[in-house]
């Protein structure tokens, strides 16, 4: 499913605001979109569910270790939505 930029930005903004449950639901609804799947991976990393996070990273073109700070990674996701 190809998500719209507005949907992706809303989901990332929820994550940045610390609204983990709402951001997770949004990422799940947009599953299959590479950016949404990246967000899904980061959310599980933040949650501490590293095995699940690694599963989602295997589905996308980013690596688990690519970003040391989840907030910086959320910023990168948001920036990718603005392109």
PDB file with SEQRES, HELIX, SHEET and CRYST1 records, atoms N, CA, C and O in Angstrom:
SEQRES   1 A   83  UNK UNK UNK UNK UNK UNK UNK UNK UNK UNK UNK UNK UNK          
SEQRES   2 A   83  UNK UNK UNK UNK UNK UNK UNK UNK UNK UNK UNK UNK UNK          
SEQRES   3 A   83  UNK UNK UNK UNK UNK UNK UNK UNK UNK UNK UNK UNK UNK          
SEQRES   4 A   83  UNK UNK UNK UNK UNK UNK UNK UNK UNK UNK UNK UNK UNK          
SEQRES   5 A   83  UNK UNK UNK UNK UNK UNK UNK UNK UNK UNK UNK UNK UNK          
SEQRES   6 A   83  UNK UNK UNK UNK UNK UNK UNK UNK UNK UNK UNK UNK UNK          
SEQRES   7 A   83  UNK UNK UNK UNK UNK                                          
HELIX    1 AA1 UNK A    5  UNK A   16  1                                  12    
HELIX    2 AA2 UNK A   20  UNK A   29  1                                  10    
HELIX    3 AA3 UNK A   34  UNK A   47  1                                  14    
HELIX    4 AA4 UNK A   50  UNK A   58  1                                   9    
HELIX    5 AA5 UNK A   64  UNK A   66  5                                   3    
HELIX    6 AA6 UNK A   70  UNK A   81  1                                  12    
CRYST1    1.000    1.000    1.000  90.00  90.00  90.00 P 1           1          
ATOM      1  N   UNK A   1       0.838  -1.180   0.000  1.00  0.00           N  
ATOM      2  CA  UNK A   1       0.000   0.000   0.000  1.00  0.00           C  
ATOM      3  C   UNK A   1       0.883   1.244   0.000  1.00  0.00           C  
ATOM      4  O   UNK A   1       1.791   1.364   0.823  1.00  0.00           O  
ATOM      5  N   UNK A   2       0.627   2.133  -0.888  1.00  0.00           N  
ATOM      6  CA  UNK A   2       1.371   3.394  -0.918  1.00  0.00           C  
ATOM      7  C   UNK A   2       0.627   4.398  -0.050  1.00  0.00           C  
ATOM      8  O   UNK A   2      -0.521   4.749  -0.322  1.00  0.00           O  
ATOM      9  N   UNK A   3       1.288   4.843   0.977  1.00  0.00           N  
ATOM     10  CA  UNK A   3       0.690   5.814   1.878  1.00  0.00           C  
ATOM     11  C   UNK A   3       0.891   7.214   1.315  1.00  0.00           C  
ATOM     12  O   UNK A   3       1.838   7.459   0.567  1.00  0.00           O  
ATOM     13  N   UNK A   4       0.009   8.119   1.671  1.00  0.00           N  
ATOM     14  CA  UNK A   4       0.190   9.501   1.251  1.00  0.00           C  
ATOM     15  C   UNK A   4       1.208  10.165   2.176  1.00  0.00           C  
ATOM     16  O   UNK A   4       1.424   9.719   3.303  1.00  0.00           O  
ATOM     17  N   UNK A   5       1.824  11.232   1.687  1.00  0.00           N  
ATOM     18  CA  UNK A   5       2.778  11.975   2.507  1.00  0.00           C  
ATOM     19  C   UNK A   5       2.122  12.475   3.791  1.00  0.00           C  
ATOM     20  O   UNK A   5       2.734  12.440   4.859  1.00  0.00           O  
ATOM     21  N   UNK A   6       0.885  12.937   3.688  1.00  0.00           N  
ATOM     22  CA  UNK A   6       0.190  13.454   4.870  1.00  0.00           C  
ATOM     23  C   UNK A   6      -0.008  12.360   5.913  1.00  0.00           C  
ATOM     24  O   UNK A   6       0.164  12.606   7.107  1.00  0.00           O  
ATOM     25  N   UNK A   7      -0.365  11.165   5.480  1.00  0.00           N  
ATOM     26  CA  UNK A   7      -0.535  10.048   6.418  1.00  0.00           C  
ATOM     27  C   UNK A   7       0.777   9.700   7.103  1.00  0.00           C  
ATOM     28  O   UNK A   7       0.819   9.461   8.310  1.00  0.00           O  
ATOM     29  N   UNK A   8       1.832   9.676   6.326  1.00  0.00           N  
ATOM     30  CA  UNK A   8       3.144   9.348   6.880  1.00  0.00           C  
ATOM     31  C   UNK A   8       3.624  10.418   7.855  1.00  0.00           C  
ATOM     32  O   UNK A   8       4.121  10.101   8.936  1.00  0.00           O  
ATOM     33  N   UNK A   9       3.476  11.669   7.476  1.00  0.00           N  
ATOM     34  CA  UNK A   9       3.899  12.760   8.352  1.00  0.00           C  
ATOM     35  C   UNK A   9       3.114  12.723   9.652  1.00  0.00           C  
ATOM     36  O   UNK A   9       3.690  12.913  10.723  1.00  0.00           O  
ATOM     37  N   UNK A  10       1.816  12.484   9.581  1.00  0.00           N  
ATOM     38  CA  UNK A  10       1.001  12.399  10.794  1.00  0.00           C  
ATOM     39  C   UNK A  10       1.500  11.281  11.702  1.00  0.00           C  
ATOM     40  O   UNK A  10       1.615  11.468  12.914  1.00  0.00           O  
ATOM     41  N   UNK A  11       1.794  10.125  11.123  1.00  0.00           N  
ATOM     42  CA  UNK A  11       2.275   8.985  11.908  1.00  0.00           C  
ATOM     43  C   UNK A  11       3.616   9.291  12.561  1.00  0.00           C  
ATOM     44  O   UNK A  11       3.825   8.974  13.732  1.00  0.00           O  
ATOM     45  N   UNK A  12       4.521   9.905  11.811  1.00  0.00           N  
ATOM     46  CA  UNK A  12       5.841  10.249  12.365  1.00  0.00           C  
ATOM     47  C   UNK A  12       5.690  11.317  13.450  1.00  0.00           C  
ATOM     48  O   UNK A  12       6.347  11.242  14.489  1.00  0.00           O  
ATOM     49  N   UNK A  13       4.839  12.299  13.216  1.00  0.00           N  
ATOM     50  CA  UNK A  13       4.629  13.339  14.220  1.00  0.00           C  
ATOM     51  C   UNK A  13       4.071  12.757  15.518  1.00  0.00           C  
ATOM     52  O   UNK A  13       4.418  13.220  16.604  1.00  0.00           O  
ATOM     53  N   UNK A  14       3.216  11.754  15.412  1.00  0.00           N  
ATOM     54  CA  UNK A  14       2.711  11.076  16.609  1.00  0.00           C  
ATOM     55  C   UNK A  14       3.870  10.422  17.368  1.00  0.00           C  
ATOM     56  O   UNK A  14       3.941  10.500  18.594  1.00  0.00           O  
ATOM     57  N   UNK A  15       4.763   9.786  16.637  1.00  0.00           N  
ATOM     58  CA  UNK A  15       5.911   9.132  17.273  1.00  0.00           C  
ATOM     59  C   UNK A  15       6.827  10.162  17.932  1.00  0.00           C  
ATOM     60  O   UNK A  15       7.288   9.956  19.054  1.00  0.00           O  
ATOM     61  N   UNK A  16       7.089  11.260  17.245  1.00  0.00           N  
ATOM     62  CA  UNK A  16       7.946  12.311  17.787  1.00  0.00           C  
ATOM     63  C   UNK A  16       7.332  12.891  19.058  1.00  0.00           C  
ATOM     64  O   UNK A  16       8.050  13.260  19.987  1.00  0.00           O  
ATOM     65  N   UNK A  17       6.000  12.970  19.096  1.00  0.00           N  
ATOM     66  CA  UNK A  17       5.300  13.499  20.263  1.00  0.00           C  
ATOM     67  C   UNK A  17       5.212  12.495  21.410  1.00  0.00           C  
ATOM     68  O   UNK A  17       4.706  12.814  22.486  1.00  0.00           O  
ATOM     69  N   UNK A  18       5.706  11.282  21.173  1.00  0.00           N  
ATOM     70  CA  UNK A  18       5.655  10.264  22.215  1.00  0.00           C  
ATOM     71  C   UNK A  18       4.352   9.495  22.267  1.00  0.00           C  
ATOM     72  O   UNK A  18       4.098   8.753  23.216  1.00  0.00           O  
ATOM     73  N   UNK A  19       3.539   9.667  21.263  1.00  0.00           N  
ATOM     74  CA  UNK A  19       2.257   8.952  21.182  1.00  0.00           C  
ATOM     75  C   UNK A  19       2.495   7.594  20.517  1.00  0.00           C  
ATOM     76  O   UNK A  19       2.072   7.362  19.384  1.00  0.00           O  
ATOM     77  N   UNK A  20       3.183   6.695  21.246  1.00  0.00           N  
ATOM     78  CA  UNK A  20       3.640   5.438  20.683  1.00  0.00           C  
ATOM     79  C   UNK A  20       2.480   4.589  20.155  1.00  0.00           C  
ATOM     80  O   UNK A  20       2.543   4.092  19.031  1.00  0.00           O  
ATOM     81  N   UNK A  21       1.430   4.420  20.948  1.00  0.00           N  
ATOM     82  CA  UNK A  21       0.319   3.559  20.523  1.00  0.00           C  
ATOM     83  C   UNK A  21      -0.338   4.073  19.243  1.00  0.00           C  
ATOM     84  O   UNK A  21      -0.597   3.299  18.321  1.00  0.00           O  
ATOM     85  N   UNK A  22      -0.603   5.359  19.187  1.00  0.00           N  
ATOM     86  CA  UNK A  22      -1.241   5.933  17.999  1.00  0.00           C  
ATOM     87  C   UNK A  22      -0.317   5.835  16.788  1.00  0.00           C  
ATOM     88  O   UNK A  22      -0.770   5.536  15.683  1.00  0.00           O  
ATOM     89  N   UNK A  23       0.976   6.086  16.992  1.00  0.00           N  
ATOM     90  CA  UNK A  23       1.939   5.985  15.892  1.00  0.00           C  
ATOM     91  C   UNK A  23       2.040   4.544  15.405  1.00  0.00           C  
ATOM     92  O   UNK A  23       2.133   4.293  14.203  1.00  0.00           O  
ATOM     93  N   UNK A  24       2.020   3.601  16.340  1.00  0.00           N  
ATOM     94  CA  UNK A  24       2.110   2.187  15.981  1.00  0.00           C  
ATOM     95  C   UNK A  24       0.885   1.755  15.179  1.00  0.00           C  
ATOM     96  O   UNK A  24       1.013   1.048  14.179  1.00  0.00           O  
ATOM     97  N   UNK A  25      -0.285   2.174  15.612  1.00  0.00           N  
ATOM     98  CA  UNK A  25      -1.516   1.842  14.866  1.00  0.00           C  
ATOM     99  C   UNK A  25      -1.463   2.415  13.459  1.00  0.00           C  
ATOM    100  O   UNK A  25      -1.840   1.751  12.493  1.00  0.00           O  
ATOM    101  N   UNK A  26      -0.989   3.656  13.350  1.00  0.00           N  
ATOM    102  CA  UNK A  26      -0.891   4.283  12.028  1.00  0.00           C  
ATOM    103  C   UNK A  26       0.088   3.524  11.146  1.00  0.00           C  
ATOM    104  O   UNK A  26      -0.193   3.286   9.971  1.00  0.00           O  
ATOM    105  N   UNK A  27       1.245   3.138  11.704  1.00  0.00           N  
ATOM    106  CA  UNK A  27       2.230   2.378  10.920  1.00  0.00           C  
ATOM    107  C   UNK A  27       1.650   1.046  10.478  1.00  0.00           C  
ATOM    108  O   UNK A  27       1.875   0.616   9.346  1.00  0.00           O  
ATOM    109  N   UNK A  28       0.907   0.391  11.356  1.00  0.00           N  
ATOM    110  CA  UNK A  28       0.288  -0.894  11.001  1.00  0.00           C  
ATOM    111  C   UNK A  28      -0.718  -0.715   9.870  1.00  0.00           C  
ATOM    112  O   UNK A  28      -0.786  -1.547   8.964  1.00  0.00           O  
ATOM    113  N   UNK A  29      -1.493   0.353   9.914  1.00  0.00           N  
ATOM    114  CA  UNK A  29      -2.487   0.594   8.867  1.00  0.00           C  
ATOM    115  C   UNK A  29      -1.845   0.877   7.517  1.00  0.00           C  
ATOM    116  O   UNK A  29      -2.448   0.636   6.471  1.00  0.00           O  
ATOM    117  N   UNK A  30      -0.615   1.389   7.547  1.00  0.00           N  
ATOM    118  CA  UNK A  30       0.094   1.748   6.315  1.00  0.00           C  
ATOM    119  C   UNK A  30       1.118   0.686   5.920  1.00  0.00           C  
ATOM    120  O   UNK A  30       1.952   0.914   5.044  1.00  0.00           O  
ATOM    121  N   UNK A  31       1.051  -0.473   6.570  1.00  0.00           N  
ATOM    122  CA  UNK A  31       2.016  -1.546   6.326  1.00  0.00           C  
ATOM    123  C   UNK A  31       2.174  -1.828   4.838  1.00  0.00           C  
ATOM    124  O   UNK A  31       1.203  -1.869   4.083  1.00  0.00           O  
ATOM    125  N   UNK A  32       3.416  -2.017   4.445  1.00  0.00           N  
ATOM    126  CA  UNK A  32       3.719  -2.277   3.038  1.00  0.00           C  
ATOM    127  C   UNK A  32       4.349  -1.075   2.364  1.00  0.00           C  
ATOM    128  O   UNK A  32       5.038  -1.213   1.353  1.00  0.00           O  
ATOM    129  N   UNK A  33       4.116   0.103   2.919  1.00  0.00           N  
ATOM    130  CA  UNK A  33       4.796   1.305   2.449  1.00  0.00           C  
ATOM    131  C   UNK A  33       6.160   1.323   3.120  1.00  0.00           C  
ATOM    132  O   UNK A  33       6.249   1.153   4.336  1.00  0.00           O  
ATOM    133  N   UNK A  34       7.212   1.524   2.358  1.00  0.00           N  
ATOM    134  CA  UNK A  34       8.573   1.436   2.901  1.00  0.00           C  
ATOM    135  C   UNK A  34       8.809   2.411   4.051  1.00  0.00           C  
ATOM    136  O   UNK A  34       9.462   2.056   5.032  1.00  0.00           O  
ATOM    137  N   UNK A  35       8.291   3.624   3.947  1.00  0.00           N  
ATOM    138  CA  UNK A  35       8.495   4.604   5.007  1.00  0.00           C  
ATOM    139  C   UNK A  35       7.714   4.211   6.252  1.00  0.00           C  
ATOM    140  O   UNK A  35       8.228   4.331   7.364  1.00  0.00           O  
ATOM    141  N   UNK A  36       6.496   3.748   6.087  1.00  0.00           N  
ATOM    142  CA  UNK A  36       5.698   3.292   7.231  1.00  0.00           C  
ATOM    143  C   UNK A  36       6.359   2.094   7.901  1.00  0.00           C  
ATOM    144  O   UNK A  36       6.357   1.988   9.127  1.00  0.00           O  
ATOM    145  N   UNK A  37       6.921   1.201   7.109  1.00  0.00           N  
ATOM    146  CA  UNK A  37       7.607   0.040   7.679  1.00  0.00           C  
ATOM    147  C   UNK A  37       8.872   0.467   8.421  1.00  0.00           C  
ATOM    148  O   UNK A  37       9.236  -0.142   9.427  1.00  0.00           O  
ATOM    149  N   UNK A  38       9.541   1.507   7.931  1.00  0.00           N  
ATOM    150  CA  UNK A  38      10.713   2.050   8.636  1.00  0.00           C  
ATOM    151  C   UNK A  38      10.274   2.616   9.985  1.00  0.00           C  
ATOM    152  O   UNK A  38      10.913   2.368  11.008  1.00  0.00           O  
ATOM    153  N   UNK A  39       9.177   3.380   9.979  1.00  0.00           N  
ATOM    154  CA  UNK A  39       8.644   3.903  11.230  1.00  0.00           C  
ATOM    155  C   UNK A  39       8.299   2.761  12.181  1.00  0.00           C  
ATOM    156  O   UNK A  39       8.594   2.830  13.375  1.00  0.00           O  
ATOM    157  N   UNK A  40       7.684   1.729  11.659  1.00  0.00           N  
ATOM    158  CA  UNK A  40       7.309   0.568  12.465  1.00  0.00           C  
ATOM    159  C   UNK A  40       8.554  -0.038  13.124  1.00  0.00           C  
ATOM    160  O   UNK A  40       8.524  -0.403  14.299  1.00  0.00           O  
ATOM    161  N   UNK A  41       9.628  -0.141  12.374  1.00  0.00           N  
ATOM    162  CA  UNK A  41      10.879  -0.685  12.903  1.00  0.00           C  
ATOM    163  C   UNK A  41      11.401   0.168  14.052  1.00  0.00           C  
ATOM    164  O   UNK A  41      11.791  -0.357  15.095  1.00  0.00           O  
ATOM    165  N   UNK A  42      11.408   1.483  13.860  1.00  0.00           N  
ATOM    166  CA  UNK A  42      11.920   2.393  14.891  1.00  0.00           C  
ATOM    167  C   UNK A  42      11.046   2.325  16.143  1.00  0.00           C  
ATOM    168  O   UNK A  42      11.559   2.341  17.262  1.00  0.00           O  
ATOM    169  N   UNK A  43       9.749   2.250  15.960  1.00  0.00           N  
ATOM    170  CA  UNK A  43       8.860   2.187  17.118  1.00  0.00           C  
ATOM    171  C   UNK A  43       9.154   0.958  17.969  1.00  0.00           C  
ATOM    172  O   UNK A  43       9.152   1.036  19.198  1.00  0.00           O  
ATOM    173  N   UNK A  44       9.406  -0.169  17.322  1.00  0.00           N  
ATOM    174  CA  UNK A  44       9.744  -1.371  18.086  1.00  0.00           C  
ATOM    175  C   UNK A  44      11.131  -1.247  18.731  1.00  0.00           C  
ATOM    176  O   UNK A  44      11.367  -1.789  19.811  1.00  0.00           O  
ATOM    177  N   UNK A  45      12.029  -0.542  18.074  1.00  0.00           N  
ATOM    178  CA  UNK A  45      13.346  -0.286  18.673  1.00  0.00           C  
ATOM    179  C   UNK A  45      13.176   0.550  19.950  1.00  0.00           C  
ATOM    180  O   UNK A  45      13.767   0.241  20.985  1.00  0.00           O  
ATOM    181  N   UNK A  46      12.364   1.606  19.864  1.00  0.00           N  
ATOM    182  CA  UNK A  46      12.110   2.467  21.015  1.00  0.00           C  
ATOM    183  C   UNK A  46      11.463   1.674  22.148  1.00  0.00           C  
ATOM    184  O   UNK A  46      11.793   1.850  23.321  1.00  0.00           O  
ATOM    185  N   UNK A  47      10.547   0.809  21.771  1.00  0.00           N  
ATOM    186  CA  UNK A  47       9.824  -0.005  22.757  1.00  0.00           C  
ATOM    187  C   UNK A  47      10.748  -0.990  23.463  1.00  0.00           C  
ATOM    188  O   UNK A  47      10.458  -1.439  24.572  1.00  0.00           O  
ATOM    189  N   UNK A  48      11.854  -1.322  22.820  1.00  0.00           N  
ATOM    190  CA  UNK A  48      12.764  -2.315  23.380  1.00  0.00           C  
ATOM    191  C   UNK A  48      12.518  -3.716  22.856  1.00  0.00           C  
ATOM    192  O   UNK A  48      13.117  -4.678  23.337  1.00  0.00           O  
ATOM    193  N   UNK A  49      11.634  -3.834  21.866  1.00  0.00           N  
ATOM    194  CA  UNK A  49      11.346  -5.129  21.239  1.00  0.00           C  
ATOM    195  C   UNK A  49      12.300  -5.285  20.044  1.00  0.00           C  
ATOM    196  O   UNK A  49      11.905  -5.140  18.887  1.00  0.00           O  
ATOM    197  N   UNK A  50      13.557  -5.583  20.362  1.00  0.00           N  
ATOM    198  CA  UNK A  50      14.618  -5.561  19.358  1.00  0.00           C  
ATOM    199  C   UNK A  50      14.463  -6.630  18.281  1.00  0.00           C  
ATOM    200  O   UNK A  50      14.789  -6.383  17.119  1.00  0.00           O  
ATOM    201  N   UNK A  51      13.973  -7.809  18.645  1.00  0.00           N  
ATOM    202  CA  UNK A  51      13.765  -8.848  17.634  1.00  0.00           C  
ATOM    203  C   UNK A  51      12.724  -8.412  16.612  1.00  0.00           C  
ATOM    204  O   UNK A  51      12.911  -8.597  15.410  1.00  0.00           O  
ATOM    205  N   UNK A  52      11.626  -7.834  17.093  1.00  0.00           N  
ATOM    206  CA  UNK A  52      10.578  -7.366  16.193  1.00  0.00           C  
ATOM    207  C   UNK A  52      11.092  -6.192  15.354  1.00  0.00           C  
ATOM    208  O   UNK A  52      10.794  -6.096  14.163  1.00  0.00           O  
ATOM    209  N   UNK A  53      11.857  -5.312  15.975  1.00  0.00           N  
ATOM    210  CA  UNK A  53      12.435  -4.192  15.227  1.00  0.00           C  
ATOM    211  C   UNK A  53      13.323  -4.713  14.100  1.00  0.00           C  
ATOM    212  O   UNK A  53      13.243  -4.231  12.970  1.00  0.00           O  
ATOM    213  N   UNK A  54      14.157  -5.684  14.404  1.00  0.00           N  
ATOM    214  CA  UNK A  54      15.051  -6.247  13.376  1.00  0.00           C  
ATOM    215  C   UNK A  54      14.260  -6.892  12.244  1.00  0.00           C  
ATOM    216  O   UNK A  54      14.664  -6.819  11.084  1.00  0.00           O  
ATOM    217  N   UNK A  55      13.142  -7.518  12.573  1.00  0.00           N  
ATOM    218  CA  UNK A  55      12.264  -8.074  11.530  1.00  0.00           C  
ATOM    219  C   UNK A  55      11.857  -6.972  10.561  1.00  0.00           C  
ATOM    220  O   UNK A  55      11.952  -7.151   9.347  1.00  0.00           O  
ATOM    221  N   UNK A  56      11.400  -5.823  11.087  1.00  0.00           N  
ATOM    222  CA  UNK A  56      10.952  -4.737  10.223  1.00  0.00           C  
ATOM    223  C   UNK A  56      12.102  -4.117   9.450  1.00  0.00           C  
ATOM    224  O   UNK A  56      11.932  -3.724   8.297  1.00  0.00           O  
ATOM    225  N   UNK A  57      13.277  -4.025  10.076  1.00  0.00           N  
ATOM    226  CA  UNK A  57      14.437  -3.502   9.346  1.00  0.00           C  
ATOM    227  C   UNK A  57      14.812  -4.408   8.182  1.00  0.00           C  
ATOM    228  O   UNK A  57      15.261  -3.909   7.151  1.00  0.00           O  
ATOM    229  N   UNK A  58      14.645  -5.710   8.309  1.00  0.00           N  
ATOM    230  CA  UNK A  58      14.950  -6.625   7.200  1.00  0.00           C  
ATOM    231  C   UNK A  58      14.031  -6.387   6.012  1.00  0.00           C  
ATOM    232  O   UNK A  58      14.366  -6.776   4.893  1.00  0.00           O  
ATOM    233  N   UNK A  59      12.901  -5.769   6.226  1.00  0.00           N  
ATOM    234  CA  UNK A  59      11.930  -5.519   5.157  1.00  0.00           C  
ATOM    235  C   UNK A  59      12.194  -4.217   4.408  1.00  0.00           C  
ATOM    236  O   UNK A  59      11.554  -3.947   3.392  1.00  0.00           O  
ATOM    237  N   UNK A  60      13.129  -3.408   4.903  1.00  0.00           N  
ATOM    238  CA  UNK A  60      13.359  -2.085   4.312  1.00  0.00           C  
ATOM    239  C   UNK A  60      14.829  -1.907   3.961  1.00  0.00           C  
ATOM    240  O   UNK A  60      15.640  -2.811   4.164  1.00  0.00           O  
ATOM    241  N   UNK A  61      15.163  -0.746   3.438  1.00  0.00           N  
ATOM    242  CA  UNK A  61      16.536  -0.495   2.987  1.00  0.00           C  
ATOM    243  C   UNK A  61      17.385   0.215   4.038  1.00  0.00           C  
ATOM    244  O   UNK A  61      18.389   0.841   3.697  1.00  0.00           O  
ATOM    245  N   UNK A  62      17.004   0.127   5.292  1.00  0.00           N  
ATOM    246  CA  UNK A  62      17.760   0.731   6.383  1.00  0.00           C  
ATOM    247  C   UNK A  62      18.192  -0.361   7.351  1.00  0.00           C  
ATOM    248  O   UNK A  62      17.592  -1.434   7.409  1.00  0.00           O  
ATOM    249  N   UNK A  63      19.239  -0.068   8.106  1.00  0.00           N  
ATOM    250  CA  UNK A  63      19.799  -1.040   9.038  1.00  0.00           C  
ATOM    251  C   UNK A  63      19.480  -0.655  10.474  1.00  0.00           C  
ATOM    252  O   UNK A  63      19.377   0.529  10.794  1.00  0.00           O  
ATOM    253  N   UNK A  64      19.324  -1.635  11.325  1.00  0.00           N  
ATOM    254  CA  UNK A  64      19.051  -1.441  12.740  1.00  0.00           C  
ATOM    255  C   UNK A  64      20.075  -0.502  13.375  1.00  0.00           C  
ATOM    256  O   UNK A  64      19.719   0.369  14.169  1.00  0.00           O  
ATOM    257  N   UNK A  65      21.339  -0.683  13.022  1.00  0.00           N  
ATOM    258  CA  UNK A  65      22.430   0.076  13.630  1.00  0.00           C  
ATOM    259  C   UNK A  65      22.711   1.411  12.930  1.00  0.00           C  
ATOM    260  O   UNK A  65      23.612   2.140  13.342  1.00  0.00           O  
ATOM    261  N   UNK A  66      21.965   1.735  11.892  1.00  0.00           N  
ATOM    262  CA  UNK A  66      22.230   2.932  11.087  1.00  0.00           C  
ATOM    263  C   UNK A  66      22.151   4.226  11.914  1.00  0.00           C  
ATOM    264  O   UNK A  66      22.909   5.164  11.667  1.00  0.00           O  
ATOM    265  N   UNK A  67      21.257   4.277  12.872  1.00  0.00           N  
ATOM    266  CA  UNK A  67      21.075   5.455  13.716  1.00  0.00           C  
ATOM    267  C   UNK A  67      21.252   5.039  15.174  1.00  0.00           C  
ATOM    268  O   UNK A  67      20.651   4.063  15.622  1.00  0.00           O  
ATOM    269  N   UNK A  68      22.072   5.780  15.908  1.00  0.00           N  
ATOM    270  CA  UNK A  68      22.261   5.493  17.318  1.00  0.00           C  
ATOM    271  C   UNK A  68      21.158   6.083  18.187  1.00  0.00           C  
ATOM    272  O   UNK A  68      20.892   5.597  19.286  1.00  0.00           O  
ATOM    273  N   UNK A  69      20.521   7.133  17.683  1.00  0.00           N  
ATOM    274  CA  UNK A  69      19.494   7.836  18.443  1.00  0.00           C  
ATOM    275  C   UNK A  69      18.146   7.708  17.730  1.00  0.00           C  
ATOM    276  O   UNK A  69      18.010   8.159  16.593  1.00  0.00           O  
ATOM    277  N   UNK A  70      17.148   7.099  18.380  1.00  0.00           N  
ATOM    278  CA  UNK A  70      15.841   6.948  17.739  1.00  0.00           C  
ATOM    279  C   UNK A  70      15.193   8.281  17.359  1.00  0.00           C  
ATOM    280  O   UNK A  70      14.477   8.359  16.361  1.00  0.00           O  
ATOM    281  N   UNK A  71      15.443   9.330  18.152  1.00  0.00           N  
ATOM    282  CA  UNK A  71      14.862  10.631  17.805  1.00  0.00           C  
ATOM    283  C   UNK A  71      15.463  11.181  16.519  1.00  0.00           C  
ATOM    284  O   UNK A  71      14.757  11.783  15.709  1.00  0.00           O  
ATOM    285  N   UNK A  72      16.760  10.977  16.328  1.00  0.00           N  
ATOM    286  CA  UNK A  72      17.398  11.397  15.078  1.00  0.00           C  
ATOM    287  C   UNK A  72      16.834  10.587  13.914  1.00  0.00           C  
ATOM    288  O   UNK A  72      16.630  11.117  12.822  1.00  0.00           O  
ATOM    289  N   UNK A  73      16.587   9.318  14.152  1.00  0.00           N  
ATOM    290  CA  UNK A  73      16.021   8.471  13.099  1.00  0.00           C  
ATOM    291  C   UNK A  73      14.595   8.908  12.757  1.00  0.00           C  
ATOM    292  O   UNK A  73      14.224   8.939  11.583  1.00  0.00           O  
ATOM    293  N   UNK A  74      13.797   9.244  13.770  1.00  0.00           N  
ATOM    294  CA  UNK A  74      12.450   9.760  13.492  1.00  0.00           C  
ATOM    295  C   UNK A  74      12.536  11.054  12.684  1.00  0.00           C  
ATOM    296  O   UNK A  74      11.720  11.287  11.792  1.00  0.00           O  
ATOM    297  N   UNK A  75      13.518  11.890  12.993  1.00  0.00           N  
ATOM    298  CA  UNK A  75      13.718  13.118  12.210  1.00  0.00           C  
ATOM    299  C   UNK A  75      14.071  12.816  10.763  1.00  0.00           C  
ATOM    300  O   UNK A  75      13.616  13.500   9.847  1.00  0.00           O  
ATOM    301  N   UNK A  76      14.888  11.782  10.563  1.00  0.00           N  
ATOM    302  CA  UNK A  76      15.242  11.386   9.194  1.00  0.00           C  
ATOM    303  C   UNK A  76      14.026  10.849   8.445  1.00  0.00           C  
ATOM    304  O   UNK A  76      13.853  11.109   7.254  1.00  0.00           O  
ATOM    305  N   UNK A  77      13.197  10.104   9.148  1.00  0.00           N  
ATOM    306  CA  UNK A  77      11.968   9.598   8.517  1.00  0.00           C  
ATOM    307  C   UNK A  77      11.081  10.775   8.118  1.00  0.00           C  
ATOM    308  O   UNK A  77      10.542  10.817   7.012  1.00  0.00           O  
ATOM    309  N   UNK A  78      10.940  11.721   9.031  1.00  0.00           N  
ATOM    310  CA  UNK A  78      10.091  12.885   8.742  1.00  0.00           C  
ATOM    311  C   UNK A  78      10.644  13.658   7.554  1.00  0.00           C  
ATOM    312  O   UNK A  78       9.886  14.089   6.685  1.00  0.00           O  
ATOM    313  N   UNK A  79      11.960  13.836   7.511  1.00  0.00           N  
ATOM    314  CA  UNK A  79      12.577  14.546   6.393  1.00  0.00           C  
ATOM    315  C   UNK A  79      12.338  13.812   5.074  1.00  0.00           C  
ATOM    316  O   UNK A  79      12.138  14.442   4.035  1.00  0.00           O  
ATOM    317  N   UNK A  80      12.360  12.470   5.121  1.00  0.00           N  
ATOM    318  CA  UNK A  80      12.134  11.703   3.897  1.00  0.00           C  
ATOM    319  C   UNK A  80      10.686  11.855   3.403  1.00  0.00           C  
ATOM    320  O   UNK A  80      10.419  11.712   2.210  1.00  0.00           O  
ATOM    321  N   UNK A  81       9.770  12.140   4.306  1.00  0.00           N  
ATOM    322  CA  UNK A  81       8.366  12.342   3.925  1.00  0.00           C  
ATOM    323  C   UNK A  81       8.168  13.683   3.226  1.00  0.00           C  
ATOM    324  O   UNK A  81       7.253  13.838   2.417  1.00  0.00           O  
ATOM    325  N   UNK A  82       9.014  14.636   3.533  1.00  0.00           N  
ATOM    326  CA  UNK A  82       8.870  15.986   2.982  1.00  0.00           C  
ATOM    327  C   UNK A  82       9.407  16.099   1.563  1.00  0.00           C  
ATOM    328  O   UNK A  82       9.194  17.107   0.889  1.00  0.00           O  
ATOM    329  N   UNK A  83      10.103  15.066   1.115  1.00  0.00           N  
ATOM    330  CA  UNK A  83      10.675  15.132  -0.241  1.00  0.00           C  
ATOM    331  C   UNK A  83       9.631  14.943  -1.296  1.00  0.00           C  
ATOM    332  O   UNK A  83       9.944  14.971  -2.486  1.00  0.00           O  
TER     333      UNK A  83                                                      
END                                                                             
